[in-house]
Amino acid sequence: MDSAERYEVILRALRERERVAVGTLAELTGCSEMTVRRDLDALEREGLLRRVRGAAVNMLTGEETPYSARTRQRIEAKRRIGAAAAALVDDGESVVLDGGTTTLEAARALVDHRLTVLPLSLHGADALRAADQIRLVLPGGELRAGELSFVGPLTEHAFQVMRFDTMLLGCCALSVRDGVSAHDLAELAVKSAAITASARVIAAVDSSKLGRTAFGRVCPVDRLDIVVTDRDAAPEQVAAIREAGVEVHLV
């Protein structure tokens, strides 16, 4: 198990309980307590947990999980989802690429496509900047710290003057009752504007987000055309999304 996988195991354990002993984490990761302590030091420096004697304490709340933590969560599932979502995009399309860690994996899978892409974060722009066949269009606006996503009226204005074939949408939460929702209101406004400007919306979302609701509503679930998620998704959640008329791809 490499360090990224250990970090994911540690953070997942801390999401399930407030305090976890070093010995327990060593058993979960299959490595020595010394290695766990080094991992905890690294995660504490990023503000993702707090070290106490012989244990780690969760510092994450019901608010948005920091970007640096999300890059270490469900890594393999996000790679599969990103690749599957990218495979649904045809050469020649114009695409809005949403911010987030799952859509970043989609960006990495798009590098050999022939597309016009407007990325909604610098992370996505950086993944595509050297791609020979990608015409990269930046929206302007302000950058959210950590997320490096574009927000504000300048970003929203881009969708008043441009139209797109497909939006690859990232989700903080998705439920049939509350639709797609987001934690940050400024990002919510940009997502809504991008959806309105796109002929097709593909949501790339890992199964941990299904059945959940975040602070601000982006759009109803039936505004989505396709949801790409992983096979850990609860069958009842998948069935409910399909009953709403949305195509679901499990990868």
SULJO-V48621 format. One record per helix or strand. SS is the DSSP state (alpha for helix, beta for strand). FROM is the first residue (numbers start at 1). TO is the last residue. If there is no record, write none. Layout:
BEGIN
ss: {SS;SS}
from: {FROM;FROM}
to: {TO;TO}
END
This chain:
BEGIN
ss: {alpha;beta;alpha;alpha;beta;beta;alpha;alpha;beta;alpha;beta;beta;alpha;beta;beta;beta;alpha;beta;beta;beta;alpha;beta;alpha;beta;beta;alpha;beta;alpha;beta}
from: {3;19;22;33;49;55;67;75;94;101;115;121;122;134;142;149;153;164;173;179;185;198;207;210;216;221;226;235;247}
to: {16;21;29;45;52;58;70;87;97;109;119;121;128;136;143;151;161;170;175;182;196;204;209;210;219;223;229;243;250}
END
